[in-house]
Amino acid sequence: MLNRPTNKSTDPSTTLLVLLFLGVLALTSVGPVFGHGVGEQDSSFLANNTGLALAPFAYLGAKHMFTGYDHLLFLAGVIFFLFRLRDVALYVSLFALGHSITLIVGVLADLSINAFLIDAVIGFSVAYKAFDNLGGFKALNWNFDQRYAVLAFGLFHGFGLATKVQPLGLSSDGLVGNMLAFNVGVEIGQFAALALILLAFKAWRASGKFDRHAYFANTVLMVLGFVLAGFQLAGYWTQA
């Protein structure tokens, strides 16, 4: 389990984490039913498009994933203590496999799942990974294979992506090709975001402050996960 830092001084990395927390909190505070979705202009294009539009769908997939703060928070938690690139590749691949399956199947099979509940699970997945990083499950003597957990949560994240495009009533003309392109775009967006996260972690570790602030960072991450889940549950109850 991580030890609480004894140094009470404030430095730029701590300030950055606080600003991250406040930023995501501000996003979720726009309203009880707020969640990252598809913008109005993009929604109009998707709703009115007919036939294959591979490049636009790939672009929109990349854009959606790159701006999907809940997905990226989970990804950051997953790779937080992964120091070898092959381990990063394994866990990210499992996450990508999970969300690719349910994104494509969810849209093509038109599986109806409440978006608020799915996004609440996604929020809990962020809190879950942060709790694991804090050594919470080890303290409880609960042993989980995190590879299966990441794959399982990836399935929920994919349904979360699917619920953002299902209400738009996509044309069946070229739907399979367009959704495959959208999923490719999602992976491109994830790869771009992952590269930035890895660069940030590399700089953080090189500063010599990573270990000192790991406890605080994961505490912030866990709180953000519960905040995201809470707002989505509030949206569900309001809708009900």
LOTI-721452 format. One line per field, with one value per residue (C-alpha): z, x, y; residue in three letters. Coordinates in steps of 0.25 Angstrom, whole numbers, plus 5000, padded with zeros to 4 digits. Layout:
// residues N
zz: [Z:...]
xx: [X:...]
yy: [Y:...]
aa: [ala:...]
// end
This chain:
// residues 240
zz: [5000:4997:5009:5011:5008:5019:5012:5013:5003:4991:4977:4963:4961:4973:4968:4954:4961:4968:4956:4949:4960:4959:4944:4943:4955:4948:4935:4943:4950:4938:4941:4947:4934:4928:4921:4909:4897:4882:4878:4871:4858:4858:4863:4851:4841:4847:4847:4832:4826:4817:4810:4814:4820:4825:4828:4835:4844:4847:4851:4859:4866:4869:4874:4883:4890:4891:4898:4906:4920:4927:4918:4919:4934:4934:4925:4933:4945:4938:4934:4946:4952:4939:4935:4924:4910:4908:4920:4916:4902:4908:4917:4907:4897:4906:4909:4894:4891:4901:4897:4882:4884:4891:4883:4869:4874:4882:4870:4860:4868:4874:4888:4897:4910:4919:4916:4930:4937:4927:4930:4945:4943:4935:4947:4957:4948:4950:4965:4965:4958:4967:4979:4974:4972:4986:4991:4995:4990:4996:5009:5009:5004:4991:4980:4966:4952:4947:4933:4934:4941:4930:4919:4927:4929:4914:4911:4919:4913:4899:4902:4907:4894:4887:4895:4889:4875:4876:4879:4866:4857:4848:4834:4831:4818:4820:4835:4837:4829:4836:4850:4847:4843:4855:4864:4857:4860:4874:4875:4868:4878:4890:4884:4883:4897:4902:4896:4904:4917:4916:4913:4925:4934:4929:4932:4945:4949:4944:4954:4966:4971:4966:4978:4987:4980:4976:4988:4986:4971:4972:4984:4974:4963:4972:4976:4962:4959:4970:4965:4951:4955:4965:4954:4945:4955:4958:4944:4944:4956:4950:4937:4944]
xx: [5000:5005:5010:5004:5014:5020:5025:5014:5020:5013:5020:5016:5012:5003:4996:4994:4987:4978:4975:4972:4962:4955:4955:4947:4939:4935:4931:4922:4916:4910:4898:4894:4892:4905:4914:4923:4916:4915:4915:4903:4910:4916:4902:4896:4906:4905:4889:4889:4900:4897:4906:4921:4928:4941:4950:4939:4935:4950:4952:4940:4944:4958:4952:4942:4952:4962:4952:4946:4952:4945:4952:4965:4964:4963:4974:4983:4980:4982:4996:5000:5009:5013:5028:5030:5025:5021:5012:5006:5003:4997:4987:4984:4981:4972:4964:4964:4959:4947:4942:4944:4935:4923:4924:4922:4913:4905:4902:4900:4891:4885:4886:4878:4885:4883:4894:4894:4896:4907:4914:4912:4919:4930:4932:4933:4943:4952:4950:4953:4966:4970:4966:4975:4986:4985:4987:4972:4969:4983:4979:4966:4973:4965:4973:4968:4975:4975:4976:4962:4957:4962:4956:4943:4943:4947:4934:4926:4934:4930:4916:4918:4923:4912:4901:4907:4904:4891:4881:4886:4879:4890:4887:4888:4894:4909:4907:4917:4928:4925:4925:4938:4944:4939:4945:4959:4958:4955:4968:4975:4970:4973:4988:4990:4984:4993:5005:5003:5000:5013:5021:5015:5017:5032:5034:5028:5036:5049:5046:5048:5034:5026:5026:5024:5011:5006:4997:4991:4989:4981:4973:4969:4966:4957:4950:4948:4943:4932:4928:4926:4918:4910:4906:4902:4893:4887:4884:4878:4869:4865:4861:4853]
yy: [5000:5014:5022:5036:5047:5054:5066:5077:5087:5090:5089:5090:5076:5076:5089:5082:5070:5080:5088:5074:5071:5085:5084:5071:5075:5088:5079:5070:5082:5087:5079:5066:5059:5065:5055:5056:5054:5057:5072:5078:5079:5065:5060:5067:5060:5047:5047:5052:5044:5033:5023:5021:5032:5025:5038:5046:5035:5031:5046:5047:5034:5039:5053:5046:5037:5048:5057:5046:5050:5038:5028:5035:5036:5021:5019:5027:5019:5006:5010:5018:5007:5001:5004:4994:4997:4983:4983:4996:4990:4978:4985:4996:4985:4978:4991:4993:4979:4981:4994:4991:4979:4986:4999:4991:4981:4991:5000:4989:4980:4993:4988:4997:5001:5013:5023:5028:5015:5011:5024:5022:5009:5016:5026:5014:5008:5020:5019:5004:5006:5017:5009:4997:5006:5011:4996:4995:4982:4976:4982:4974:4962:4962:4957:4960:4958:4972:4968:4962:4974:4984:4975:4975:4990:4992:4985:4995:5007:5002:5002:5016:5020:5013:5020:5033:5030:5021:5032:5039:5029:5025:5021:5006:5009:5007:5006:4994:5001:5014:5008:5000:5013:5020:5009:5011:5026:5023:5014:5026:5036:5026:5024:5039:5042:5030:5036:5049:5042:5034:5046:5053:5041:5040:5055:5053:5041:5048:5059:5050:5054:5043:5033:5045:5049:5035:5034:5048:5046:5033:5039:5050:5040:5032:5044:5048:5034:5035:5049:5045:5033:5041:5051:5040:5033:5047:5048:5034:5037:5051:5044:5033]
aa: [met:leu:asn:arg:pro:thr:asn:lys:ser:thr:asp:pro:ser:thr:thr:leu:leu:val:leu:leu:phe:leu:gly:val:leu:ala:leu:thr:ser:val:gly:pro:val:phe:gly:his:gly:val:gly:glu:gln:asp:ser:ser:phe:leu:ala:asn:asn:thr:gly:leu:ala:leu:ala:pro:phe:ala:tyr:leu:gly:ala:lys:his:met:phe:thr:gly:tyr:asp:his:leu:leu:phe:leu:ala:gly:val:ile:phe:phe:leu:phe:arg:leu:arg:asp:val:ala:leu:tyr:val:ser:leu:phe:ala:leu:gly:his:ser:ile:thr:leu:ile:val:gly:val:leu:ala:asp:leu:ser:ile:asn:ala:phe:leu:ile:asp:ala:val:ile:gly:phe:ser:val:ala:tyr:lys:ala:phe:asp:asn:leu:gly:gly:phe:lys:ala:leu:asn:trp:asn:phe:asp:gln:arg:tyr:ala:val:leu:ala:phe:gly:leu:phe:his:gly:phe:gly:leu:ala:thr:lys:val:gln:pro:leu:gly:leu:ser:ser:asp:gly:leu:val:gly:asn:met:leu:ala:phe:asn:val:gly:val:glu:ile:gly:gln:phe:ala:ala:leu:ala:leu:ile:leu:leu:ala:phe:lys:ala:trp:arg:ala:ser:gly:lys:phe:asp:arg:his:ala:tyr:phe:ala:asn:thr:val:leu:met:val:leu:gly:phe:val:leu:ala:gly:phe:gln:leu:ala:gly:tyr:trp:thr:gln:ala]
// end
